Amino acid sequence: MNCNGVIRRVSSYIDGELEATVVEEIELHLKQCQDCTILVQQTRLTVHLYYDSDLVDFPVEVQARLHETLRRKIDESRK
């Protein structure tokens, strides 16, 4: 397992959705890679913080701007 593999699987790893062999590979990599260890720790913390927070309703105008920005970014990434 390398850093890119950990990055691609970090959510599934934290959620416990990976096969045992993949978990072992990730954990072996984490023992050797400080950057990925920090990534996993920070992602866990972020998930925990947002899990306990209340949902916020954005005004319609803010939602529209957000969706437009996301559409533009997606279109740019496909070019």
N, CA, C and O atoms as CSV, one atom per row, in Angstrom:
chain,resi,resn,atom,element,x,y,z
A,1,MET,N,N,0.862,-1.176,0.000
A,1,MET,CA,C,0.000,0.000,0.000
A,1,MET,C,C,0.902,1.231,0.000
A,1,MET,O,O,1.925,1.266,0.683
A,2,ASN,N,N,0.508,2.234,-0.773
A,2,ASN,CA,C,1.228,3.499,-0.782
A,2,ASN,C,C,0.295,4.628,-0.347
A,2,ASN,O,O,-0.872,4.393,-0.032
A,3,CYS,N,N,0.812,5.839,-0.334
A,3,CYS,CA,C,0.014,6.982,0.139
A,3,CYS,C,C,-1.256,7.168,-0.689
A,3,CYS,O,O,-2.324,7.417,-0.129
A,4,ASN,N,N,-1.156,7.051,-2.001
A,4,ASN,CA,C,-2.345,7.213,-2.841
A,4,ASN,C,C,-3.414,6.181,-2.513
A,4,ASN,O,O,-4.604,6.497,-2.520
A,5,GLY,N,N,-3.010,4.977,-2.232
A,5,GLY,CA,C,-3.958,3.936,-1.845
A,5,GLY,C,C,-4.669,4.254,-0.542
A,5,GLY,O,O,-5.871,4.028,-0.407
A,6,VAL,N,N,-3.921,4.777,0.411
A,6,VAL,CA,C,-4.526,5.164,1.694
A,6,VAL,C,C,-5.494,6.315,1.482
A,6,VAL,O,O,-6.608,6.298,2.007
A,7,ILE,N,N,-5.077,7.309,0.720
A,7,ILE,CA,C,-5.938,8.469,0.466
A,7,ILE,C,C,-7.247,8.041,-0.181
A,7,ILE,O,O,-8.315,8.516,0.205
A,8,ARG,N,N,-7.173,7.148,-1.163
A,8,ARG,CA,C,-8.391,6.687,-1.855
A,8,ARG,C,C,-9.316,5.897,-0.937
A,8,ARG,O,O,-10.527,5.864,-1.158
A,9,ARG,N,N,-8.757,5.261,0.089
A,9,ARG,CA,C,-9.552,4.372,0.937
A,9,ARG,C,C,-9.801,4.905,2.345
A,9,ARG,O,O,-10.385,4.202,3.170
A,10,VAL,N,N,-9.374,6.120,2.634
A,10,VAL,CA,C,-9.431,6.607,4.010
A,10,VAL,C,C,-10.845,6.590,4.576
A,10,VAL,O,O,-11.033,6.207,5.731
A,11,SER,N,N,-11.825,6.985,3.810
A,11,SER,CA,C,-13.206,6.988,4.319
A,11,SER,C,C,-13.693,5.575,4.612
A,11,SER,O,O,-14.281,5.322,5.663
A,12,SER,N,N,-13.450,4.666,3.691
A,12,SER,CA,C,-13.867,3.276,3.890
A,12,SER,C,C,-13.118,2.637,5.051
A,12,SER,O,O,-13.673,1.820,5.784
A,13,TYR,N,N,-11.855,3.013,5.212
A,13,TYR,CA,C,-11.055,2.500,6.333
A,13,TYR,C,C,-11.653,2.957,7.658
A,13,TYR,O,O,-11.846,2.155,8.571
A,14,ILE,N,N,-11.942,4.243,7.754
A,14,ILE,CA,C,-12.503,4.785,8.992
A,14,ILE,C,C,-13.882,4.194,9.275
A,14,ILE,O,O,-14.225,3.944,10.431
A,15,ASP,N,N,-14.667,3.972,8.234
A,15,ASP,CA,C,-16.019,3.425,8.396
A,15,ASP,C,C,-16.034,1.919,8.617
A,15,ASP,O,O,-17.096,1.343,8.855
A,16,GLY,N,N,-14.862,1.266,8.540
A,16,GLY,CA,C,-14.785,-0.180,8.753
A,16,GLY,C,C,-15.385,-0.992,7.628
A,16,GLY,O,O,-15.939,-2.067,7.857
A,17,GLU,N,N,-15.275,-0.477,6.395
A,17,GLU,CA,C,-15.916,-1.127,5.248
A,17,GLU,C,C,-14.941,-1.888,4.351
A,17,GLU,O,O,-15.312,-2.301,3.253
A,18,LEU,N,N,-13.715,-2.076,4.796
A,18,LEU,CA,C,-12.710,-2.737,3.963
A,18,LEU,C,C,-12.467,-4.169,4.412
A,18,LEU,O,O,-12.695,-4.529,5.567
A,19,GLU,N,N,-11.996,-4.977,3.466
A,19,GLU,CA,C,-11.630,-6.358,3.789
A,19,GLU,C,C,-10.425,-6.344,4.731
A,19,GLU,O,O,-9.626,-5.407,4.724
A,20,ALA,N,N,-10.313,-7.372,5.520
A,20,ALA,CA,C,-9.248,-7.458,6.529
A,20,ALA,C,C,-7.858,-7.339,5.909
A,20,ALA,O,O,-6.971,-6.729,6.505
A,21,THR,N,N,-7.658,-7.906,4.738
A,21,THR,CA,C,-6.333,-7.838,4.109
A,21,THR,C,C,-5.970,-6.402,3.724
A,21,THR,O,O,-4.812,-6.000,3.837
A,22,VAL,N,N,-6.955,-5.636,3.274
A,22,VAL,CA,C,-6.707,-4.246,2.906
A,22,VAL,C,C,-6.435,-3.416,4.169
A,22,VAL,O,O,-5.563,-2.548,4.168
A,23,VAL,N,N,-7.175,-3.683,5.228
A,23,VAL,CA,C,-6.952,-2.996,6.502
A,23,VAL,C,C,-5.528,-3.259,6.985
A,23,VAL,O,O,-4.848,-2.343,7.448
A,24,GLU,N,N,-5.083,-4.497,6.880
A,24,GLU,CA,C,-3.716,-4.842,7.294
A,24,GLU,C,C,-2.685,-4.063,6.480
A,24,GLU,O,O,-1.702,-3.567,7.031
A,25,GLU,N,N,-2.910,-3.955,5.166
A,25,GLU,CA,C,-1.989,-3.209,4.313
A,25,GLU,C,C,-1.947,-1.735,4.715
A,25,GLU,O,O,-0.873,-1.138,4.796
A,26,ILE,N,N,-3.109,-1.159,4.964
A,26,ILE,CA,C,-3.177,0.242,5.363
A,26,ILE,C,C,-2.469,0.445,6.693
A,26,ILE,O,O,-1.679,1.376,6.842
A,27,GLU,N,N,-2.748,-0.418,7.653
A,27,GLU,CA,C,-2.142,-0.270,8.975
A,27,GLU,C,C,-0.628,-0.451,8.944
A,27,GLU,O,O,0.092,0.195,9.705
A,28,LEU,N,N,-0.147,-1.322,8.070
A,28,LEU,CA,C,1.301,-1.470,7.895
A,28,LEU,C,C,1.887,-0.173,7.330
A,28,LEU,O,O,2.935,0.292,7.776
A,29,HIS,N,N,1.202,0.398,6.353
A,29,HIS,CA,C,1.666,1.662,5.777
A,29,HIS,C,C,1.646,2.777,6.824
A,29,HIS,O,O,2.575,3.583,6.893
A,30,LEU,N,N,0.599,2.823,7.630
A,30,LEU,CA,C,0.487,3.875,8.647
A,30,LEU,C,C,1.620,3.803,9.666
A,30,LEU,O,O,2.035,4.831,10.201
A,31,LYS,N,N,2.121,2.609,9.938
A,31,LYS,CA,C,3.247,2.464,10.864
A,31,LYS,C,C,4.512,3.106,10.307
A,31,LYS,O,O,5.414,3.478,11.058
A,32,GLN,N,N,4.569,3.231,8.982
A,32,GLN,CA,C,5.769,3.744,8.331
A,32,GLN,C,C,5.617,5.165,7.806
A,32,GLN,O,O,6.612,5.794,7.443
A,33,CYS,N,N,4.395,5.682,7.758
A,33,CYS,CA,C,4.161,6.969,7.101
A,33,CYS,C,C,3.447,7.950,8.039
A,33,CYS,O,O,2.255,7.811,8.310
A,34,GLN,N,N,4.174,8.909,8.512
A,34,GLN,CA,C,3.633,9.919,9.421
A,34,GLN,C,C,2.558,10.765,8.742
A,34,GLN,O,O,1.558,11.110,9.371
A,35,ASP,N,N,2.752,11.103,7.469
A,35,ASP,CA,C,1.777,11.934,6.751
A,35,ASP,C,C,0.414,11.251,6.663
A,35,ASP,O,O,-0.612,11.884,6.914
A,36,CYS,N,N,0.394,9.982,6.313
A,36,CYS,CA,C,-0.872,9.255,6.209
A,36,CYS,C,C,-1.503,9.037,7.584
A,36,CYS,O,O,-2.726,9.049,7.722
A,37,THR,N,N,-0.669,8.839,8.584
A,37,THR,CA,C,-1.186,8.701,9.942
A,37,THR,C,C,-1.911,9.977,10.361
A,37,THR,O,O,-2.990,9.920,10.951
A,38,ILE,N,N,-1.320,11.110,10.057
A,38,ILE,CA,C,-1.955,12.395,10.367
A,38,ILE,C,C,-3.243,12.551,9.571
A,38,ILE,O,O,-4.250,13.010,10.109
A,39,LEU,N,N,-3.222,12.176,8.300
A,39,LEU,CA,C,-4.424,12.250,7.464
A,39,LEU,C,C,-5.568,11.447,8.073
A,39,LEU,O,O,-6.691,11.944,8.166
A,40,VAL,N,N,-5.298,10.223,8.484
A,40,VAL,CA,C,-6.333,9.364,9.066
A,40,VAL,C,C,-6.833,9.965,10.385
A,40,VAL,O,O,-8.039,10.002,10.629
A,41,GLN,N,N,-5.924,10.428,11.224
A,41,GLN,CA,C,-6.329,11.024,12.503
A,41,GLN,C,C,-7.198,12.257,12.292
A,41,GLN,O,O,-8.226,12.414,12.950
A,42,GLN,N,N,-6.792,13.128,11.381
A,42,GLN,CA,C,-7.542,14.356,11.125
A,42,GLN,C,C,-8.900,14.062,10.488
A,42,GLN,O,O,-9.887,14.735,10.785
A,43,THR,N,N,-8.948,13.073,9.623
A,43,THR,CA,C,-10.218,12.700,8.999
A,43,THR,C,C,-11.169,12.130,10.041
A,43,THR,O,O,-12.358,12.452,10.042
A,44,ARG,N,N,-10.651,11.281,10.929
A,44,ARG,CA,C,-11.481,10.755,12.023
A,44,ARG,C,C,-12.031,11.877,12.893
A,44,ARG,O,O,-13.211,11.883,13.242
A,45,LEU,N,N,-11.173,12.817,13.235
A,45,LEU,CA,C,-11.585,13.948,14.057
A,45,LEU,C,C,-12.660,14.778,13.353
A,45,LEU,O,O,-13.647,15.169,13.975
A,46,THR,N,N,-12.475,15.040,12.086
A,46,THR,CA,C,-13.449,15.811,11.315
A,46,THR,C,C,-14.791,15.107,11.268
A,46,THR,O,O,-15.830,15.735,11.471
A,47,VAL,N,N,-14.781,13.816,11.004
A,47,VAL,CA,C,-16.024,13.041,10.967
A,47,VAL,C,C,-16.708,13.101,12.320
A,47,VAL,O,O,-17.921,13.296,12.399
A,48,HIS,N,N,-15.937,12.935,13.384
A,48,HIS,CA,C,-16.500,12.970,14.738
A,48,HIS,C,C,-17.126,14.328,15.045
A,48,HIS,O,O,-18.223,14.401,15.599
A,49,LEU,N,N,-16.431,15.395,14.686
A,49,LEU,CA,C,-16.946,16.740,14.953
A,49,LEU,C,C,-18.235,17.013,14.190
A,49,LEU,O,O,-19.181,17.570,14.749
A,50,TYR,N,N,-18.281,16.627,12.922
A,50,TYR,CA,C,-19.478,16.882,12.124
A,50,TYR,C,C,-20.614,15.945,12.484
A,50,TYR,O,O,-21.782,16.302,12.329
A,51,TYR,N,N,-20.295,14.769,12.954
A,51,TYR,CA,C,-21.329,13.815,13.337
A,51,TYR,C,C,-22.171,14.367,14.481
A,51,TYR,O,O,-23.382,14.154,14.533
A,52,ASP,N,N,-21.525,15.069,15.386
A,52,ASP,CA,C,-22.216,15.600,16.559
A,52,ASP,C,C,-22.838,16.980,16.345
A,52,ASP,O,O,-23.487,17.507,17.248
A,53,SER,N,N,-22.651,17.565,15.176
A,53,SER,CA,C,-23.158,18.923,14.961
A,53,SER,C,C,-24.549,18.892,14.325
A,53,SER,O,O,-24.967,17.894,13.738
A,54,ASP,N,N,-25.243,20.008,14.462
A,54,ASP,CA,C,-26.565,20.152,13.867
A,54,ASP,C,C,-26.438,20.548,12.402
A,54,ASP,O,O,-25.480,21.215,12.012
A,55,LEU,N,N,-27.410,20.134,11.595
A,55,LEU,CA,C,-27.441,20.533,10.197
A,55,LEU,C,C,-27.816,22.005,10.099
A,55,LEU,O,O,-28.597,22.523,10.897
A,56,VAL,N,N,-27.245,22.653,9.111
A,56,VAL,CA,C,-27.513,24.064,8.892
A,56,VAL,C,C,-28.190,24.217,7.539
A,56,VAL,O,O,-27.707,23.681,6.542
A,57,ASP,N,N,-29.293,24.937,7.493
A,57,ASP,CA,C,-29.953,25.230,6.229
A,57,ASP,C,C,-29.389,26.529,5.669
A,57,ASP,O,O,-29.445,27.580,6.308
A,58,PHE,N,N,-28.841,26.429,4.453
A,58,PHE,CA,C,-28.330,27.616,3.791
A,58,PHE,C,C,-29.475,28.314,3.069
A,58,PHE,O,O,-30.408,27.658,2.604
A,59,PRO,N,N,-29.411,29.633,2.973
A,59,PRO,CA,C,-30.407,30.352,2.172
A,59,PRO,C,C,-30.355,29.861,0.717
A,59,PRO,O,O,-29.318,29.391,0.250
A,60,VAL,N,N,-31.461,29.976,0.027
A,60,VAL,CA,C,-31.579,29.502,-1.358
A,60,VAL,C,C,-30.491,30.114,-2.241
A,60,VAL,O,O,-29.932,29.426,-3.095
A,61,GLU,N,N,-30.188,31.394,-2.046
A,61,GLU,CA,C,-29.168,32.059,-2.864
A,61,GLU,C,C,-27.787,31.435,-2.658
A,61,GLU,O,O,-27.023,31.275,-3.610
A,62,VAL,N,N,-27.477,31.091,-1.435
A,62,VAL,CA,C,-26.189,30.468,-1.127
A,62,VAL,C,C,-26.130,29.072,-1.735
A,62,VAL,O,O,-25.098,28.684,-2.282
A,63,GLN,N,N,-27.194,28.329,-1.649
A,63,GLN,CA,C,-27.252,26.999,-2.254
A,63,GLN,C,C,-27.027,27.089,-3.758
A,63,GLN,O,O,-26.270,26.302,-4.326
A,64,ALA,N,N,-27.685,28.050,-4.401
A,64,ALA,CA,C,-27.553,28.209,-5.850
A,64,ALA,C,C,-26.115,28.540,-6.233
A,64,ALA,O,O,-25.586,27.976,-7.190
A,65,ARG,N,N,-25.467,29.460,-5.486
A,65,ARG,CA,C,-24.074,29.807,-5.780
A,65,ARG,C,C,-23.148,28.616,-5.565
A,65,ARG,O,O,-22.230,28.391,-6.353
A,66,LEU,N,N,-23.383,27.860,-4.509
A,66,LEU,CA,C,-22.571,26.682,-4.231
A,66,LEU,C,C,-22.705,25.657,-5.346
A,66,LEU,O,O,-21.702,25.128,-5.825
A,67,HIS,N,N,-23.929,25.372,-5.761
A,67,HIS,CA,C,-24.155,24.403,-6.834
A,67,HIS,C,C,-23.508,24.867,-8.139
A,67,HIS,O,O,-22.913,24.063,-8.857
A,68,GLU,N,N,-23.620,26.147,-8.445
A,68,GLU,CA,C,-23.006,26.676,-9.665
A,68,GLU,C,C,-21.491,26.549,-9.615
A,68,GLU,O,O,-20.865,26.172,-10.605
A,69,THR,N,N,-20.904,26.860,-8.476
A,69,THR,CA,C,-19.454,26.731,-8.322
A,69,THR,C,C,-19.022,25.277,-8.481
A,69,THR,O,O,-18.029,24.991,-9.150
A,70,LEU,N,N,-19.762,24.366,-7.872
A,70,LEU,CA,C,-19.435,22.935,-7.993
A,70,LEU,C,C,-19.562,22.469,-9.437
A,70,LEU,O,O,-18.705,21.731,-9.924
A,71,ARG,N,N,-20.624,22.890,-10.131
A,71,ARG,CA,C,-20.788,22.512,-11.545
A,71,ARG,C,C,-19.622,23.022,-12.381
A,71,ARG,O,O,-19.100,22.298,-13.229
A,72,ARG,N,N,-19.212,24.266,-12.146
A,72,ARG,CA,C,-18.112,24.852,-12.884
A,72,ARG,C,C,-16.811,24.076,-12.625
A,72,ARG,O,O,-16.068,23.775,-13.559
A,73,LYS,N,N,-16.547,23.759,-11.369
A,73,LYS,CA,C,-15.322,23.009,-11.022
A,73,LYS,C,C,-15.324,21.624,-11.660
A,73,LYS,O,O,-14.297,21.161,-12.156
A,74,ILE,N,N,-16.469,20.973,-11.647
A,74,ILE,CA,C,-16.570,19.636,-12.264
A,74,ILE,C,C,-16.329,19.740,-13.757
A,74,ILE,O,O,-15.594,18.933,-14.325
A,75,ASP,N,N,-16.939,20.724,-14.396
A,75,ASP,CA,C,-16.735,20.916,-15.833
A,75,ASP,C,C,-15.266,21.197,-16.157
A,75,ASP,O,O,-14.733,20.679,-17.138
A,76,GLU,N,N,-14.619,22.012,-15.333
A,76,GLU,CA,C,-13.202,22.323,-15.545
A,76,GLU,C,C,-12.326,21.086,-15.390
A,76,GLU,O,O,-11.349,20.917,-16.121
A,77,SER,N,N,-12.669,20.237,-14.456
A,77,SER,CA,C,-11.845,19.040,-14.220
A,77,SER,C,C,-11.995,18.001,-15.327
A,77,SER,O,O,-11.131,17.142,-15.504
A,78,ARG,N,N,-13.087,18.084,-16.063
A,78,ARG,CA,C,-13.326,17.125,-17.163
A,78,ARG,C,C,-12.648,17.534,-18.451
A,78,ARG,O,O,-12.589,16.744,-19.393
A,79,LYS,N,N,-12.136,18.751,-18.514
A,79,LYS,CA,C,-11.505,19.240,-19.743
A,79,LYS,C,C,-10.100,18.753,-19.875
A,79,LYS,O,O,-9.425,19.072,-20.853
